[in-house]
Amino acid sequence: MSDLYQILGVNKDASGDEIKKAYRKLAHKYHPDKTQDDKDLEAKFKEVNNAYEVLGDDKKRTNYDKFGTAEQPGFGGMNGANGGGGMGGFEGFSGSVNMSDFGFDGISDVFEAFFGGGGGSPFGGVRNEKQAARRGIDLESVINITLEEAASGVVKNFEHKHNVKCDLCDGLGFEKGSGVKTCGTCHGKGRVYQRVQTIFGVIQQEVICPTCDGLGKIYEKKCSKCTGKGFNRITENLEIKIPAGVSTGDRIRVTGKGEAGYKGSNPGDLYLAINIVPHKLFKRENLDISSVAEIDYLDLLLGTKLEVETVWGKVEINVPELTTPDGKLRLKNQGMPKLNNATKGDHYLNIKVKMPTKLSEKQRKLIQEIKENKED
């Protein structure tokens, strides 16, 4: 069996998010609507899905890392093919055996490792179509907004392309009234067994049938609208409300706007990653905003009123006399709001002294007089 980490193109120490990201990328690449009946690519899509089914589940991944099995470890004394094999002895062990040491929660997990909850398992029923169906892939997209829009909140409209369940066949992929026959590969069970080499010997493991994808049936007439895929690609206009106080990297979840689910199962979701475009005047640091205010050197000495830009528009401020050039002016509650909170940050003005480019003779004499008086 191929290494599941290699299938997804990730390292064995990859995080859950890294595994999910790699899966989404490959699932998009090999998705059935892009393969155009290419059997090799279709097989690759199934392989990617099966890899994620294991590595995307913490419990299954732990067992895979420990024992090299896609599901859970088994023991040579059991045979999942006929469901009748007994529990063999554990050579080299004495006393009781703790199933949790081998990744099982109980004896039912041991049976499920071999029988998958169906067929010969005394703890589960036969797999059905709903169990074979898989949820649609989540989609991600970046949405750009301005700092002012992030401060006040905004409603964005944009076009979104994605696959939706075919309304003619309800996502099943076949025409209503189509003839149906039992899958010859799995004989209607939707699952088949594959032989897996483990540290305990060769076991037979139950997996989804590659011919019917777990349905147990083969339908003779494909849906005329979706050509058997079960979904169609559409472009729709979405209106998304972005709350005040968001930051770059925040994500908004739009339920049900991901890719269509497999064979009529639930669709995935759309995740919009917020990106606040750089501002030409303002710099944001958490809830606070800073900008540069160019003030005439005489106004710093004498004081003045000044109109400045903030994320909330223009405001008039008082510049006190004898304001130092290396100081800051604070505009209280003129910064960013806290997400889902009425709290606001402040706006800080970093002073930049505006010096004259030249002096008239009269100005020179006045400044000289001031300087002489200061020295006295």
C-alpha positions in Angstrom: 0.0 0.0 0.0 1.3 3.4 -0.9 2.5 5.7 1.9 -0.5 8.0 2.7 1.8 11.0 3.5 3.4 10.7 0.1 0.1 10.6 -1.6 -0.9 14.0 0.0 2.7 15.3 -0.4 3.2 16.2 3.3 5.7 15.2 6.0 4.9 12.8 8.7 5.0 15.6 11.3 2.5 17.8 9.3 -0.2 19.5 11.3 -3.9 18.8 10.8 -4.3 22.1 9.0 -1.3 21.3 6.6 -2.9 17.9 5.8 -6.3 19.5 5.1 -4.7 22.2 2.9 -2.8 19.6 0.9 -5.9 17.5 0.5 -8.0 20.4 -0.7 -5.3 21.3 -3.3 -5.1 17.8 -4.7 -8.8 17.2 -4.5 -9.3 20.3 -6.7 -6.6 19.1 -9.1 -8.1 15.6 -9.6 -11.8 16.4 -9.0 -14.1 14.4 -11.4 -15.3 17.5 -13.2 -11.7 18.2 -14.3 -10.6 14.6 -15.2 -13.0 14.3 -18.2 -13.4 10.6 -17.8 -9.7 10.0 -17.4 -9.6 6.8 -15.5 -6.0 7.4 -14.2 -6.9 10.8 -12.8 -10.2 9.4 -11.4 -8.2 6.7 -9.6 -5.9 9.4 -8.3 -8.8 11.3 -6.9 -10.1 8.2 -5.1 -6.6 7.6 -3.7 -6.3 11.2 -2.4 -9.7 10.9 -0.7 -8.8 7.6 0.9 -5.5 9.0 2.2 -7.3 12.0 3.7 -10.0 9.7 5.2 -7.2 8.3 7.3 -4.8 11.2 8.0 -7.7 13.6 8.5 -8.9 11.5 11.5 -6.7 11.8 14.6 -7.5 8.3 15.8 -7.0 6.6 12.4 -3.8 8.6 11.8 -2.4 7.5 15.2 -3.0 3.8 14.3 -1.5 4.3 10.8 1.6 5.9 12.3 2.0 3.0 14.8 1.0 0.0 12.7 1.1 1.1 9.1 -2.5 0.2 8.5 -5.0 2.6 6.9 -7.6 2.0 9.6 -6.7 0.1 12.7 -4.3 -2.8 13.4 -5.5 -6.4 13.3 -4.2 -9.7 14.4 -3.3 -12.8 12.3 -5.9 -14.9 14.1 -8.9 -13.1 12.6 -10.1 -13.1 9.1 -12.3 -10.3 8.0 -13.2 -12.0 4.7 -15.7 -14.4 6.1 -16.3 -12.8 9.5 -16.0 -16.2 11.2 -12.4 -16.3 12.4 -11.9 -16.4 16.1 -9.6 -14.3 18.2 -6.2 -16.0 18.1 -3.6 -15.9 20.9 -1.1 -13.2 21.4 2.3 -14.9 21.3 4.8 -13.5 23.8 2.1 -11.9 26.0 0.8 -13.2 29.3 -2.2 -12.0 31.3 -4.8 -9.6 30.1 -4.4 -7.4 27.0 -5.5 -3.7 27.1 -7.1 -2.9 23.7 -6.3 0.8 24.1 -2.6 0.0 23.9 -3.3 -1.0 20.3 -5.5 1.9 19.4 -8.8 0.3 20.1 -11.5 1.6 22.4 -13.1 -1.8 22.8 -13.8 -5.1 21.2 -16.3 -3.5 18.7 -13.4 -1.5 17.3 -11.5 -4.7 16.7 -14.3 -6.1 14.6 -14.8 -2.8 12.8 -11.1 -2.8 11.8 -11.7 -6.0 9.9 -15.4 -5.7 8.9 -15.9 -1.9 8.7 -19.1 -2.1 10.7 -20.8 -4.3 8.1 -21.1 -7.8 6.7 -19.7 -10.2 9.3 -19.4 -7.6 12.1 -21.8 -8.3 15.0 -21.6 -4.7 15.9 -22.8 -2.9 12.8 -25.2 -3.1 9.9 -24.5 -3.3 6.1 -23.0 -0.1 4.6 -25.6 1.9 2.7 -25.5 4.7 0.1 -25.6 7.5 2.7 -22.6 6.0 4.4 -20.7 5.9 1.1 -21.5 9.5 0.3 -18.8 12.1 1.1 -19.1 15.7 2.1 -18.1 18.3 -0.5 -14.7 20.0 -0.5 -14.4 23.3 1.3 -13.2 26.3 -0.8 -11.1 29.2 0.2 -10.8 32.7 -1.3 -9.2 36.0 -0.5 -11.4 39.1 -0.2 -9.7 42.5 -0.2 -11.1 45.4 1.8 -9.8 48.9 2.9 -8.9 49.9 6.4 -11.9 52.2 6.5 -14.1 49.2 5.5 -12.6 47.1 8.2 -13.3 49.9 10.8 -16.9 50.4 9.9 -17.9 47.0 8.5 -19.0 46.5 4.9 -21.2 44.4 2.6 -19.3 42.9 -0.3 -20.9 41.5 -3.5 -18.9 39.2 -5.7 -19.2 36.4 -8.2 -18.5 32.9 -7.0 -18.0 29.8 -9.1 -18.5 26.4 -7.6 -20.1 23.0 -8.2 -23.7 22.5 -6.9 -25.8 19.4 -6.7 -27.5 18.6 -9.9 -31.2 19.4 -9.5 -32.3 17.0 -12.2 -30.9 13.8 -10.6 -30.6 15.2 -7.0 -26.9 14.7 -7.2 -27.1 10.9 -7.7 -25.8 11.0 -11.3 -28.4 8.8 -13.0 -31.7 9.4 -14.7 -34.9 8.7 -12.7 -36.2 5.3 -13.7 -32.8 4.2 -14.9 -32.1 0.5 -15.0 -29.8 -0.7 -12.2 -27.7 -3.8 -11.6 -25.7 -5.0 -8.8 -22.0 -4.1 -8.8 -20.0 -7.1 -10.0 -16.9 -6.1 -8.0 -18.4 -5.8 -4.5 -21.6 -7.8 -5.2 -23.8 -5.0 -3.8 -22.0 -4.6 -0.6 -20.3 -1.3 -1.5 -17.1 -2.5 0.2 -14.3 -4.8 -0.9 -11.3 -6.4 1.0 -7.7 -5.7 0.3 -4.8 -7.6 1.8 -2.5 -5.5 4.0 0.9 -6.5 5.5 1.2 -5.5 9.2 3.6 -6.3 12.0 1.0 -8.9 13.1 1.0 -10.6 9.6 -1.2 -10.2 6.6 -4.8 -9.1 7.2 -7.7 -8.3 5.0 -9.0 -4.8 5.3 -12.3 -3.5 4.1 -12.3 -0.4 1.8 -14.8 1.4 -0.4 -15.5 -0.4 -3.7 -13.5 1.4 -6.5 -16.0 0.4 -9.2 -19.3 1.7 -7.7 -17.7 4.1 -5.1 -19.6 2.4 -2.2 -23.1 2.4 -3.7 -23.2 -1.3 -4.4 -25.1 -0.6 -7.6 -24.3 0.4 -11.2 -26.9 2.6 -13.0 -27.3 2.1 -16.7 -28.3 5.6 -17.8 -26.3 8.6 -16.6 -28.1 11.9 -15.9 -28.4 14.0 -19.1 -27.7 17.2 -17.3 -24.6 16.4 -15.2 -23.4 13.4 -17.3 -23.2 11.2 -14.3 -21.1 13.5 -12.1 -24.0 14.5 -9.8 -23.1 18.2 -9.9 -23.0 21.2 -12.2 -20.8 24.3 -12.2 -22.5 27.6 -11.7 -21.6 31.2 -11.1 -23.7 33.0 -8.5 -23.6 36.4 -6.9 -22.9 36.4 -3.2 -23.5 39.2 -0.7 -21.3 38.9 2.3 -21.5 41.1 5.4 -18.0 41.7 6.9 -18.2 42.9 10.5 -16.4 45.9 11.9 -13.0 45.2 13.5 -11.8 42.4 11.3 -8.0 41.9 10.7 -6.0 40.5 7.9 -6.1 36.7 8.2 -9.5 36.5 9.8 -11.8 34.1 8.0 -15.5 34.3 7.3 -17.4 31.0 6.8 -20.2 30.9 4.2 -22.0 27.7 4.9 -22.9 25.4 1.9 -21.0 27.5 -0.7 -18.1 25.0 -1.2 -18.1 22.2 -3.7 -21.1 19.9 -4.1 -21.0 16.7 -2.0 -20.5 13.4 -3.5 -23.7 11.6 -4.7 -26.0 14.2 -3.2 -24.3 14.5 0.2 -23.8 17.8 2.0 -21.8 20.5 0.2 -18.6 22.0 1.6 -18.3 25.5 2.9 -16.6 28.6 1.5 -14.0 30.4 3.7 -13.2 34.0 2.9 -9.8 35.1 4.1 -9.7 38.8 4.9 -6.9 40.9 3.5 -6.8 44.6 4.4 -4.9 46.4 1.7 -2.0 48.7 2.8 -3.1 52.3 3.5 -1.2 55.2 2.1 -1.6 57.3 5.2 -2.4 55.0 8.2 -0.5 52.2 9.9 -2.5 49.8 12.1 -1.2 48.2 15.3 -3.9 46.1 16.9 -6.7 48.6 17.7 -4.5 51.7 17.4 -3.9 53.7 14.2 -0.9 56.0 13.6 -0.2 58.5 10.9 2.1 61.5 10.3 0.9 65.1 10.8 3.0 67.8 9.1 2.8 70.9 11.3 4.4 74.3 10.7 7.2 75.0 13.2 5.5 78.3 14.2 2.2 76.5 14.9 4.1 74.1 17.2 5.3 77.2 19.1 2.1 79.1 19.2 -0.5 76.4 18.9 -3.1 76.0 16.3 -6.2 74.1 15.1 -5.6 71.3 12.6 -7.8 69.2 10.4 -6.5 65.6 10.1 -7.7 62.4 8.4 -8.8 59.3 10.4 -10.4 56.0 9.5 -13.7 57.7 10.5 -13.2 60.8 8.3 -11.8 64.2 8.9 -11.6 65.6 12.5 -10.4 69.0 13.8 -7.9 68.9 16.7 -6.2 71.5 18.9 -2.4 71.6 18.7 -1.2 73.0 22.1 1.4 75.7 22.1 5.0 74.7 22.6 4.3 71.2 21.3 7.6 69.3 21.0 8.5 68.0 17.5 9.3 64.6 18.8 6.0 64.1 20.6 2.7 62.5 19.6 -0.8 63.8 19.6 -3.5 61.3 20.7 -6.9 61.2 19.3 -9.0 59.2 21.7 -11.4 56.6 20.3 -10.5 57.4 16.7 -8.8 54.0 16.1 -10.1 50.6 15.2 -13.1 48.9 16.9 -12.6 45.6 18.6 -14.4 42.7 16.8 -17.9 42.2 18.1 -17.2 44.8 20.8 -17.9 48.6 21.2 -14.3 49.2 22.4 -12.2 51.4 20.1 -8.5 52.1 20.0 -6.8 55.5 19.5 -5.3 57.4 16.7 -1.7 58.7 17.2 -0.3 61.6 15.2 3.5 61.5 14.8 4.6 65.1 14.3 6.7 66.1 11.3 8.0 69.7 11.5 7.3 71.7 8.4 10.2 74.1 7.9 10.2 77.0 5.5 12.3 76.6 2.3 13.5 80.2 2.5 13.3 83.3 4.7 12.6 86.9 3.7 14.8 89.6 5.2 11.9 90.7 7.5 11.4 87.1 8.7 15.1 86.7 9.3 15.3 89.9 11.4 12.3 88.9 13.5 13.7 85.5 14.2 17.1 87.0 15.0 15.3 89.4 17.4 13.5 86.5 19.1 16.8 84.6 19.4 18.6 87.6 21.0 15.7 88.1 23.4 15.8 84.4 24.3 19.5 84.6 25.1 19.0 87.7 27.3 
